[in-house]
Amino acid sequence: MGQTVKPTEAALWEVWRGGPTVHCFLCAHHCRIEPGERGLCGVRENLDGKLYTYTYSCAISAAVDPIEKKPLFHFLPGSKTYSVAAVGCNFTCRFCQNADISQMPRDRGEIRGKSFPPDRVVESALESGCRSISYTYTEPTIFFEYARDCSRGAVEAGLKNVFVTNGYMTAQALAEMEGYLHAANVDLKSFSDDFYRSIVGARLKPVLDSIRRLHDMGVWLEVTTLLIPGRNDGEEELRQLAGFLASVDPDIPWHVSRFYPTYRMMDVGPTPIRAVERALRIGKEEGLRYIYAGNLPGHDGESTRCPSCREIAIERRGYVLGRSNLAGARCASCGYELRMVIPEFKATAEGEEEA
């Protein structure tokens, strides 16, 4: 199997009907796993009637990123985040951009990574000048125990925690992160259950439930939709999706990203720019105040505009910030208070201020 770490007993499972089958309730698949078998994620295994994970302290990737790459445009804008990931995913998206690591257990029958304990993750984030740790690149729910323990150390060190997630975790998993999870970007891949079942290998409703729960928990929430031509870009579907987000909170930033052919969806061409722009208009018409164009460097839709006067509040090109027209979180032109979490500033030894 190419495993590089020893199994660690997992969280969020129970013996099923007296055993030896176990019920994993980490995510909405609710896998019932027989001895010697693994869940749909490919990294949690029933060993002699107990559930174990192969992802604990086993990082497949770690890097310093701009927070805008997650994408999070309203949470600590301009700051750095320490990104960490382990292999595996509970989805089988045909358009996955990180399939080499997310689908490794399925496609290659391997679980790889390097030992990177939670305390070292936190130390590395601090040494890199990061304001947060992001659990990203693959699905953080799948390396939940690892992310959970990193998050606790991060809070003790004064860092924030971010999930970049498909939103398929259970209420029990989110409850364990309460007080330790500060922001999340949820991929709302479609507003069609058929799309989720046929292209993603999941269901829509649990994702919608997670979006509501995250908002109710007070987690800063942003949502991304990858717009795939002919698959999830119909006007009615986009109106339903944007309307749902607006019903939860019209201040939820919605990132509409351009699709490029990848993995097992090479037969679909890139999203026309006009289709992204149409989605941006729909989002505005449905009541969302912050809508962004993704994977279109240089497009005006990357910048934050004040919902009141429409002046640019934060200018962006890709992940690089340009001019800012903010006084704290307020528009410097009209005084409107934008919904965002602004980095706090602190005095340096020389008496200056730094982010």
Secondary structure as GFF3:
##gff-version 3
##sequence-region A 1 355
A	DSSP	beta_strand	8	9	.	.	.	ID=ss1
A	DSSP	beta_strand	13	15	.	.	.	ID=ss2
A	DSSP	beta_strand	22	24	.	.	.	ID=ss3
A	DSSP	beta_strand	32	33	.	.	.	ID=ss4
A	DSSP	beta_strand	44	47	.	.	.	ID=ss5
A	DSSP	beta_strand	50	53	.	.	.	ID=ss6
A	DSSP	beta_strand	58	59	.	.	.	ID=ss7
A	DSSP	beta_strand	61	66	.	.	.	ID=ss8
A	DSSP	three_ten_helix	67	69	.	.	.	ID=ss9
A	DSSP	beta_strand	80	85	.	.	.	ID=ss10
A	DSSP	alpha_helix	99	102	.	.	.	ID=ss11
A	DSSP	alpha_helix	104	107	.	.	.	ID=ss12
A	DSSP	beta_strand	114	115	.	.	.	ID=ss13
A	DSSP	alpha_helix	118	127	.	.	.	ID=ss14
A	DSSP	beta_strand	132	135	.	.	.	ID=ss15
A	DSSP	three_ten_helix	140	143	.	.	.	ID=ss16
A	DSSP	alpha_helix	144	156	.	.	.	ID=ss17
A	DSSP	beta_strand	160	165	.	.	.	ID=ss18
A	DSSP	alpha_helix	171	177	.	.	.	ID=ss19
A	DSSP	beta_strand	183	187	.	.	.	ID=ss20
A	DSSP	alpha_helix	193	195	.	.	.	ID=ss21
A	DSSP	pi_helix	196	200	.	.	.	ID=ss22
A	DSSP	alpha_helix	205	216	.	.	.	ID=ss23
A	DSSP	beta_strand	220	227	.	.	.	ID=ss24
A	DSSP	alpha_helix	235	248	.	.	.	ID=ss25
A	DSSP	beta_strand	254	258	.	.	.	ID=ss26
A	DSSP	alpha_helix	273	285	.	.	.	ID=ss27
A	DSSP	beta_strand	291	294	.	.	.	ID=ss28
A	DSSP	three_ten_helix	300	302	.	.	.	ID=ss29
A	DSSP	beta_strand	304	305	.	.	.	ID=ss30
A	DSSP	beta_strand	312	317	.	.	.	ID=ss31
A	DSSP	beta_strand	320	324	.	.	.	ID=ss32
A	DSSP	beta_strand	326	327	.	.	.	ID=ss33
A	DSSP	beta_strand	330	331	.	.	.	ID=ss34
A	DSSP	beta_strand	346	347	.	.	.	ID=ss35
A	DSSP	beta_strand	353	354	.	.	.	ID=ss36
###
